[in-house]
Amino acid sequence: MIKILQVSKFYPPRIGGIERIVWQITENLNKDSGFKVEVLCCEKRGKVEIINNTKIYRAKILFNFWHLPISLKFFQFFRQLRNNYHIIDLHHPFPLADLALFLFPTKAKIAVHYHSDIVRQKILEIFIRPFIYHTLSKASKIFVSNPNLVKTSSILQKFSYKCVIVPFGVSLSKYQTPDFQKIQEIREKYGEFILFVGRLSYYKGVSYLIRAIKDLKVNLVIIGEGQEKNKLKQLAQKLGISHKVFFLPFQQEDDLINFYYACKFLVLPSIYRSEAFGIVLIEAMACKKPVISTELGTGTSWVNLNQKTGFVVKPKDVKALKEAIQLLLDQKFNKEMGREAFRRVQKEFTLEKMIEDTKKIYLGLLFSK
C-alpha cells in the first residue's frame, strides 16, 4: 500500500479550487486499496479527525499574514508525520509548507501540485522564493494543470523537465442528469441570463463583466461570496442595472449544475494570473455550454479554445467582453460552440482521466531515484 500525505493550505468544507482538487485526489485514491491518503492543512480550530475514512490533520491557525495562515501546530504536525509516508504532495502556493520542508527534511518522495504563481504578494514572494526553489528542487515531479502555465511562469521554466501536465477534471456522469423542472424555474425567475461562478475576489474581474452587460438585453447571475461583493452591488446600482444583476450565494453541486443548464453561457472575466485554470469553465462545458474567458497566459485560454469552445478576450477590456457576449447570444453560435465544448471535456477533462494519470505518476515516483 502506498501512503501519501497531501499538504494544503485548507481542505473542505473550505470552498476553493485548490481545496476541491486535494479533496478529489484524496477521496478517489482512498477508494483504491493500493493507496492510503491523509491530509495536513490549516484551520481556525485545530483538530485531528476522520472523514470518509480519510485522516485529516487540521493545524490551528494563530493569525493570518497577507492571507497566509500562520500556525506553529502545522510545523509540529509536519515534523511528526514527515517520515510516515512514501510520498508527500505539497500544493503550491503555500509558503508554510515550503518552510516546513526546508526545516524538516524527509525520507519521503516529494511531489508538488503547482496551482499558480504568487501574484498579489510580490514583496512576500521575494522573501519566500528561496524556499519555493528548495521545494521544487527536492520534488521528483511537479504536477501542472496546463502547458500554458509552464511556458509563462518564470519559476516553472527553471524546472520544466520535472513538470507533468495533468488537467483537472469533472465527473461527467454527474452532469448528465439535470433537473429540468428546476431549470425551468430558474429561467422563469432570472429570465435570459449569463452566469458567473466563483469567489468574489480582486482577480476575478467581475466589475468588468457588470460594465459589459450594461446596454445588453441579458441578465447576469453571479454565484459566489467574497470581499468584493458589496463593491460589485454598488457598481450595479451606480450603473442603474441592479434589476438585472442577481447575487446568489455558493450553491450545492446539484443546484449549480441546474444553473449551468439554465444559463446562456458562462463568463470568467479574470484579470490576473491567480486564475491558473478555471475549473468552472469545464463545469459549464460539461453542460454543453460555451464559455468566455480571458488571455492570462494560464489555463483559461487552453481549456477554452478561442472561436471553438467559446471566446477568449483581453483582460480588463470591457468592449471586447461585450462583443464576445453579443456573439454568444446568437443561438447558432451558442449551440455549435456548446457541442464543441462538451466534446473537449469528454476528451481532456474527465475526473477519471485525472485520477488515473495521478495514480500512474505516484507509482512512478516510488521507482525513481
C-alpha positions in Angstrom: 0.0 0.0 0.0 1.3 3.4 -1.0 0.9 6.0 1.8 0.6 9.6 0.7 0.3 12.9 2.6 -1.5 15.7 0.8 -0.3 19.1 2.2 -2.6 22.0 1.5 -3.4 25.4 3.0 -7.0 24.3 3.5 -9.3 21.4 3.0 -13.1 21.0 2.6 -15.5 22.1 4.0 -13.5 25.2 3.0 -14.5 26.2 -0.6 -12.0 26.8 -3.3 -10.4 25.4 -6.4 -7.3 24.0 -4.7 -9.3 22.6 -1.8 -11.5 20.8 -4.4 -8.6 19.2 -6.2 -7.0 18.0 -3.0 -10.3 16.5 -1.9 -10.8 14.8 -5.3 -7.4 13.2 -5.2 -7.8 12.1 -1.6 -11.3 10.7 -1.8 -10.8 8.8 -5.1 -7.4 7.4 -4.2 -8.7 6.2 -0.9 -11.3 4.1 -2.8 -8.3 2.1 -4.2 -7.0 -0.5 -1.8 -3.5 0.2 -3.1 -3.4 3.7 -1.7 -3.8 5.4 1.7 -4.0 9.2 1.6 -4.1 11.5 4.5 -4.2 15.3 4.7 -2.3 18.0 6.5 -3.9 21.5 6.4 -4.7 24.6 8.5 -7.9 25.6 10.2 -9.2 28.1 12.7 -9.8 25.4 15.2 -7.2 22.7 15.1 -8.2 19.1 15.4 -7.5 15.6 14.0 -10.5 13.9 12.5 -11.5 11.1 10.2 -14.0 11.8 7.4 -14.9 9.2 4.9 -12.0 7.0 6.1 -9.6 9.9 5.5 -7.5 11.1 8.4 -7.2 14.9 8.4 -4.7 16.8 10.5 -6.0 20.4 10.8 -3.4 22.6 12.4 -4.8 25.5 14.4 -4.2 29.0 12.9 -2.8 31.6 15.2 -3.3 34.5 12.8 -3.2 35.4 9.1 -0.5 37.4 7.5 -1.1 38.6 3.9 -3.8 35.9 3.5 -1.2 33.3 4.7 -2.3 31.3 7.8 0.4 31.2 10.5 0.4 28.0 12.5 3.0 26.6 14.9 1.0 23.4 15.1 1.4 22.9 11.4 5.2 22.6 11.9 4.7 20.2 14.8 2.4 18.0 12.7 4.8 18.1 9.7 7.8 17.2 11.8 5.9 14.4 13.5 4.4 13.0 10.2 7.1 13.6 7.6 8.7 10.1 7.6 5.4 8.1 7.8 4.7 8.3 4.1 6.1 7.1 0.8 5.1 10.4 -0.9 4.4 13.9 0.4 2.5 16.1 -2.1 2.7 19.8 -1.5 0.0 22.1 -3.0 1.6 25.4 -4.1 1.2 28.3 -3.3 1.6 27.6 0.4 4.8 29.1 1.9 4.2 27.5 5.3 4.7 24.0 3.6 7.9 25.2 1.8 9.3 26.4 5.1 8.4 23.2 6.9 10.1 21.1 4.2 13.2 23.3 4.5 13.3 22.9 8.3 12.4 19.3 8.5 13.9 17.1 5.7 12.0 13.9 4.9 12.8 10.4 3.6 9.5 10.5 1.6 9.5 11.3 -2.2 8.3 14.9 -2.8 5.7 15.8 -5.3 4.3 19.3 -5.9 1.0 20.4 -7.3 1.9 23.8 -8.7 -1.5 25.5 -9.0 -0.4 29.1 -9.7 2.3 31.7 -9.3 2.2 34.0 -6.3 0.7 37.1 -7.9 -0.5 39.6 -5.4 2.0 39.3 -2.5 5.1 40.2 -4.6 7.1 41.6 -1.7 6.4 38.4 0.3 7.3 36.3 -2.7 10.8 37.8 -2.8 11.5 36.6 0.7 10.0 33.1 0.3 11.3 32.4 -3.2 14.4 30.6 -1.9 12.1 28.2 0.0 9.9 27.7 -3.1 13.0 26.9 -5.2 14.2 24.5 -2.4 10.8 22.7 -2.6 10.9 22.4 -6.4 14.5 21.2 -6.4 13.5 18.4 -3.9 10.4 17.4 -5.9 10.6 14.4 -8.1 7.6 15.5 -10.1 5.7 18.8 -10.4 2.0 18.5 -11.4 0.8 21.3 -13.5 -2.8 21.6 -14.8 -2.0 23.1 -18.2 1.0 23.7 -20.5 0.5 27.5 -20.7 1.4 27.8 -17.1 4.8 26.0 -17.6 5.5 28.3 -20.6 4.7 31.6 -18.9 5.8 31.0 -15.3 9.4 32.3 -14.7 9.7 29.8 -11.8 8.3 26.7 -13.6 10.5 27.4 -16.6 13.5 26.6 -14.5 12.0 23.2 -13.5 10.1 22.4 -16.8 12.0 19.0 -17.0 10.1 17.9 -13.9 6.7 19.1 -14.9 3.9 16.7 -15.9 0.6 18.0 -17.3 -2.4 16.6 -15.5 -5.5 18.6 -16.3 -8.2 18.9 -13.7 -11.4 17.0 -14.4 -15.1 16.7 -13.7 -17.2 13.5 -13.3 -19.2 13.7 -16.5 -21.9 11.4 -15.2 -23.0 14.0 -12.6 -23.6 16.5 -15.3 -25.9 14.3 -17.5 -29.0 14.2 -15.3 -30.1 17.8 -14.6 -33.5 18.6 -13.0 -35.5 20.0 -16.0 -38.2 21.3 -13.7 -35.8 23.3 -11.6 -34.0 24.5 -14.8 -37.4 25.9 -16.0 -38.0 27.5 -12.6 -34.6 29.2 -12.7 -35.2 30.6 -16.2 -38.6 31.9 -15.1 -37.1 33.6 -12.1 -34.0 35.1 -13.7 -35.0 35.4 -17.4 -32.4 35.0 -20.1 -29.1 35.3 -18.3 -25.4 34.7 -18.5 -23.6 33.2 -15.5 -20.5 33.9 -13.3 -19.5 31.4 -10.7 -16.6 31.9 -8.3 -15.2 33.6 -5.2 -15.7 37.4 -5.5 -12.0 38.3 -5.2 -9.8 41.0 -6.7 -8.5 38.9 -9.5 -11.9 37.6 -10.9 -12.6 40.8 -12.8 -16.4 40.7 -12.2 -16.7 44.5 -12.3 -15.7 44.4 -16.0 -18.4 41.9 -16.7 -21.0 44.1 -14.9 -20.0 47.0 -17.1 -20.0 44.9 -20.2 -23.7 44.0 -19.9 -24.9 47.5 -19.1 -26.5 48.1 -22.5 -27.2 44.4 -23.4 -30.6 42.7 -23.3 -29.5 40.0 -21.0 -29.4 39.4 -17.2 -26.4 38.4 -15.1 -26.5 35.9 -12.3 -23.4 36.0 -10.0 -23.0 32.9 -7.8 -20.3 33.3 -5.1 -19.2 35.2 -2.0 -16.2 37.3 -1.2 -14.7 40.6 -0.2 -15.7 42.4 -3.4 -19.4 41.6 -3.1 -20.6 44.9 -1.7 -18.5 46.9 -4.2 -20.0 44.9 -7.1 -23.5 45.6 -5.8 -22.7 49.3 -5.5 -21.4 49.2 -9.1 -24.5 47.6 -10.5 -26.6 50.2 -8.6 -24.4 53.1 -9.9 -24.8 51.9 -13.5 -28.6 51.6 -13.0 -28.7 47.8 -13.7 -29.4 46.4 -10.2 -32.7 45.0 -11.6 -30.8 42.6 -13.9 -27.8 41.7 -11.8 -28.6 38.9 -9.3 -26.2 38.0 -6.5 -26.6 34.5 -5.1 -24.5 32.6 -2.5 -22.5 29.5 -3.4 -24.7 26.6 -4.5 -24.7 22.9 -3.7 -23.4 20.9 -6.7 -26.7 19.6 -7.9 -28.2 23.1 -7.8 -25.2 24.6 -9.5 -25.5 22.1 -12.4 -29.1 23.3 -12.9 -27.8 26.9 -13.2 -25.3 25.9 -15.8 -28.0 24.3 -17.9 -30.4 27.3 -17.4 -27.9 29.9 -18.4 -27.0 31.0 -22.0 -23.3 30.6 -21.2 -20.6 31.2 -18.5 -18.2 34.1 -18.3 -14.9 34.0 -16.4 -13.5 37.6 -16.8 -10.4 37.1 -14.6 -7.7 39.8 -14.8 -4.7 38.3 -13.0 -2.7 35.0 -13.3 -4.0 33.9 -9.9 -6.7 32.3 -12.2 -4.5 29.5 -13.3 -7.0 27.1 -14.7 -10.7 28.0 -14.2 -12.5 24.8 -13.1 -15.9 26.5 -13.6 -15.1 26.6 -17.3 -15.0 22.8 -17.6 -18.1 22.5 -15.4 -20.1 24.7 -17.7 -18.6 23.0 -20.8 -19.7 19.6 -19.3 -23.3 21.0 -19.5 -22.8 21.8 -23.2 -22.4 25.5 -22.6 -19.8 27.7 -24.4 -17.7 30.0 -22.3 -15.9 33.3 -22.4 -12.5 33.6 -20.6 -9.5 35.9 -20.7 -6.0 35.6 -22.0 -3.8 35.4 -18.9 -1.1 33.1 -20.2 -2.6 30.4 -18.0 -5.1 27.6 -18.4 -8.1 29.9 -19.1 -7.0 30.2 -22.7 -6.0 26.5 -23.0 -9.2 25.0 -21.5 -11.3 27.3 -23.6 -10.3 27.3 -27.3 -10.9 30.7 -28.8 -13.7 30.7 -31.5 -14.1 26.9 -31.0 -15.5 26.3 -27.5 -16.2 30.0 -26.8 -14.2 33.2 -26.9 -11.0 34.4 -25.3 -10.7 38.1 -24.8 -8.1 40.5 -23.3 -8.5 41.0 -19.6 -10.0 44.4 -18.4 -11.3 45.0 -21.9 -15.0 45.9 -21.5 -15.6 46.5 -25.2 -14.1 43.1 -26.2 -16.0 41.4 -23.5 -19.3 43.0 -24.6 -18.7 42.0 -28.2 -18.0 38.4 -27.2 -21.2 38.3 -25.2 -23.2 39.6 -28.1 -21.8 36.9 -30.4 -22.6 34.1 -28.0 -26.1 35.4 -27.5 -26.6 34.3 -31.2 -28.4 30.9 -30.9 -26.4 29.2 -33.8 -23.0 30.3 -32.4 -24.1 29.2 -29.0 -25.2 25.7 -29.9 -22.3 24.9 -32.1 -19.7 26.0 -29.6 -21.6 24.3 -26.7 -21.3 21.0 -28.5 -17.6 21.5 -29.2 -17.1 22.5 -25.5 -18.7 19.2 -24.4 -16.5 17.2 -26.8 -13.4 18.8 -25.4 -14.4 17.9 -21.8 -15.0 14.3 -22.9 -11.5 14.1 -24.4 -9.4 16.1 -21.9 -11.1 17.0 -18.7 -12.7 14.0 -17.0 -12.2 13.2 -13.4 -11.4 9.6 -14.2 -8.6 10.6 -16.5 -7.2 13.0 -13.9 -7.2 10.3 -11.2 -5.7 7.6 -13.4 -2.9 9.9 -14.5 -2.2 10.9 -10.9 -2.0 7.3 -9.8 0.5 6.4 -12.6 2.7 9.3 -11.6 2.6 8.5 -7.9 3.5 4.9 -8.8 6.4 6.0 -11.0 7.8 8.1 -8.1 8.3 5.0 -6.0 10.7 3.6 -8.5 12.5 6.8 -9.4 16.0 7.5 -8.0 
